[in-house]
């Protein structure tokens, strides 16, 4: 067997926080975010940054790549907000801060605590670190608008940086939080060759043998025809095919089609008609931002 020096193993497919050694076709975006964060942290100026784009376009990967590469001297707390209640969010934040700061808090002692107590404890712990603190809130659209505002206001007043991601508008009131962000960025789609090369890279990292190029091209065709040119769906399909690919077995194209239909998220499309009605009296900058979100 020919040795593959890039081989990482199943971690490259199944670890939700895994980021490739090189983030293909995102160097400019990575450098931009790193520069912005460097200026904010060096000036002790808390920034609220929002990245938006289709689910699977690579928002989380870009943020983690930039922060893990250039800001190892900071405390970094990553939270997935999807389907979290305010109680679950507070517990996640307090638990993560306790772990990152090596405080050894017994979270079980807080189970019966009121939200106000959890919030005050979170604020206390967030202001305790001597080093810079960065919060990464993935899928922040799942948070209630009031919670988002409270977090963003607290971060700004405490000179803490928040980097959030959003894939869709679950609440029309989410629009009202846009003004709380100092910077809003949209990630561009990949071209067909770029998307195919990203899949080739991930296959090289995940398997110690080659994978049929035609299979990857067929998968890329399906994604572009039925969804959007983003790598997330392809990574999910490769997870489904992993048992066969690991054994270097041939894969029926019908399995790829089935996996593709399962992982494509129809809810990611925004109801543009209702959104347009809501925005009829909004300012032009907000309309332009949300127009980009839907395209």
FENLINQUI-V782322 format. One record per residue. N is the residue number from 0. PSI is psi in radians with two decimals (* if undefined). Layout:
# FENLINQUI-V782322
N:PSI  N:PSI
This chain:
# FENLINQUI-V782322
0:2.33  1:2.27  2:2.43  3:1.79  4:-0.32  5:-0.09  6:2.24  7:-0.66  8:-2.92  9:-0.36  10:-0.65  11:-0.27  12:-0.64  13:-0.27  14:1.99  15:-0.31  16:0.16  17:2.37  18:2.23  19:2.70  20:-0.61  21:2.18  22:1.76  23:2.36  24:0.39  25:0.37  26:-0.77  27:-0.76  28:-0.67  29:-0.78  30:-0.64  31:-0.84  32:-0.72  33:-0.71  34:-0.76  35:-0.80  36:-0.68  37:-0.78  38:-0.76  39:-0.76  40:-0.68  41:-0.51  42:0.07  43:0.76  44:1.95  45:2.32  46:2.49  47:2.02  48:2.37  49:2.24  50:2.27  51:2.76  52:2.98  53:2.58  54:2.25  55:0.05  56:-0.28  57:0.43  58:-0.86  59:-0.73  60:-0.74  61:-0.82  62:-0.81  63:-0.69  64:-0.82  65:-0.85  66:-0.75  67:-0.51  68:-0.71  69:-0.15  70:0.82  71:-0.29  72:0.11  73:2.72  74:2.30  75:2.15  76:2.06  77:2.18  78:2.29  79:2.00  80:-0.05  81:2.15  82:0.56  83:2.34  84:2.94  85:-0.63  86:-0.80  87:-0.65  88:-0.81  89:-0.76  90:-0.72  91:-0.75  92:-0.82  93:-0.75  94:-0.76  95:-0.71  96:-0.73  97:-0.73  98:-0.82  99:-0.62  100:0.03  101:0.82  102:-0.42  103:0.58  104:2.47  105:1.74  106:-0.49  107:-0.48  108:-0.20  109:0.03  110:-0.69  111:0.21  112:2.61  113:2.74  114:-0.71  115:-0.67  116:-0.74  117:-0.73  118:-0.78  119:-0.66  120:-0.73  121:-0.80  122:-0.73  123:-0.82  124:-0.63  125:-0.48  126:0.03  127:-0.65  128:2.50  129:-0.39  130:2.89  131:2.56  132:2.26  133:2.20  134:2.34  135:1.99  136:1.78  137:2.52  138:0.81  139:-0.23  140:-0.31  141:-0.23  142:2.52  143:2.57  144:-0.73  145:-0.61  146:-0.75  147:-0.82  148:-0.76  149:-0.76  150:-0.78  151:-0.70  152:-0.76  153:-0.79  154:-0.77  155:-0.79  156:-0.43  157:0.09  158:0.72  159:2.52  160:2.33  161:2.30  162:2.04  163:2.74  164:2.62  165:2.37  166:-0.36  167:2.97  168:1.83  169:-0.47  170:2.30  171:-0.45  172:-0.27  173:-0.51  174:-0.62  175:-0.31  176:-0.19  177:-0.62  178:-0.22  179:-0.13  180:2.36  181:-0.47  182:2.29  183:2.20  184:2.48  185:2.30  186:2.39  187:2.69  188:2.80  189:2.67  190:2.95  191:-0.89  192:-0.65  193:-0.78  194:-0.73  195:-0.72  196:-0.58  197:-0.72  198:-0.67  199:-0.72  200:-0.79  201:-0.60  202:-0.74  203:-0.64  204:-0.50  205:-0.45  206:2.56  207:0.36  208:2.90  209:2.70  210:2.49  211:2.11  212:-0.65  213:-0.61  214:-0.79  215:-0.64  216:-0.71  217:-0.75  218:-0.73  219:-0.71  220:-0.79  221:-0.74  222:-0.77  223:-0.57  224:-0.53  225:-0.16  226:-1.90  227:2.72  228:1.26  229:2.55  230:-0.32  231:-0.76  232:-0.71  233:-0.68  234:-0.71  235:-0.68  236:-0.72  237:-0.55  238:-0.74  239:-0.64  240:-0.05  241:-0.82  242:-0.75  243:-0.75  244:-0.62  245:-0.66  246:0.08  247:0.65  248:2.74  249:2.55  250:2.26  251:2.41  252:-0.42  253:-0.55  254:-0.63  255:-0.77  256:-0.75  257:-0.77  258:-0.65  259:-0.80  260:-0.54  261:-0.65  262:-0.18  263:2.31  264:1.72  265:-0.41  266:-0.12  267:-0.29  268:2.30  269:2.48  270:1.63  271:-0.49  272:-0.88  273:-0.65  274:-0.71  275:-0.69  276:-0.74  277:-0.58  278:0.04  279:-0.46  280:0.18  281:2.85  282:2.78  283:-0.64  284:-0.72  285:-0.73  286:-0.76  287:-0.72  288:-0.79  289:-0.47  290:-0.70  291:-0.60  292:-0.56  293:-0.07  294:*
